[in-house]
């Protein structure tokens, strides 16, 4: 456990950080293309002496393929600088089923390669008496693969059935054309068929963060993500400070409703703001100020006292007001201006 740090007054989010751990989908790229300002900002972080690591729940590609994609976008990335959910799944699997057991794989090349590298034999059929099922996202996963998983998982584990590990359970995945169903929907399909729950290796569970911190020898990391329920909650569980960037899945309205275990230390509209002094949050009674933006709690109303000159500061002030109140968002009347969303998104 690293230990989450309180942002220092006037410091930028990257001040004092030795390793930047970045999610990929919705943070660095959306589909094949880079997200605006992401590559330049990460290259700047590297030039200033910080190590960069990339953590992805997407199990469809190998670490080498991801590194090649990032390099094409203008970053300099080695395969061992990419931590994938299949690698985290193998960390879990080795503690349950030793190689060279036969494993039924539901997923694509990214998962198959890691299973084979770990010393296991890959099968696609429940008829081969697999010792476990490992499931990850790939665009080509269809009914036949999901059905084979269901056949293999008919017996509950506590009644002698085999283990089931999911690389991740993200409900959605950002793509160039928009938001598409993620691995969580495919895992849910198998769950619906067999009535069992998978053990999850990727975010928001800690194995993938444990792997990353150990691999990079991080003493003071910062994790950057675009999802509260996987990225930020996972970093929180692992004791790693986090920044939510508004270029992917979750939006200002989601921040207002974030539960206590999924609240980032920093909120940025794009990665350039990681280098800017982070404005102090002042909570005085029912009034919260961030920069020039001021909001106030007035009974059931969350009111704007002063919009200020930056929408991101208004979002920061509104979220801080709700979070410090100890009340759930559904207990407030919130003006639409507080969750206006002019930020770039997939």
Secondary structure, DSSP 8 states (H G I E B T S, - for coil): --------TT-BTTTT-SEEEE--BTTTEETTEE-TTHHHHHHHHHHTT-EEEEEE---SS-HHHHHHHHHHTT----GGGEEEHHHHHHHHHHTTS-TT-EEEEES-HHHHHHHHHTT-EEES-GGG--SEEEE---TT--HHHHHHHHHHT-S-GGGT--EEEES---SEEEETTEEEE-HHHHHHHHHHHH----EE-STTSSHHHHHHHHHHT-SSEEEEES-IIIIIHHHHHHT--EEEETTSS--HHHHHT--GGG--SEEESSGGGGGSB---EEEETTEEEETTEEEEEETTEEEEEE--S-HHHHHHHHHHHHHHHT--GGGSEE-GGGG---S---
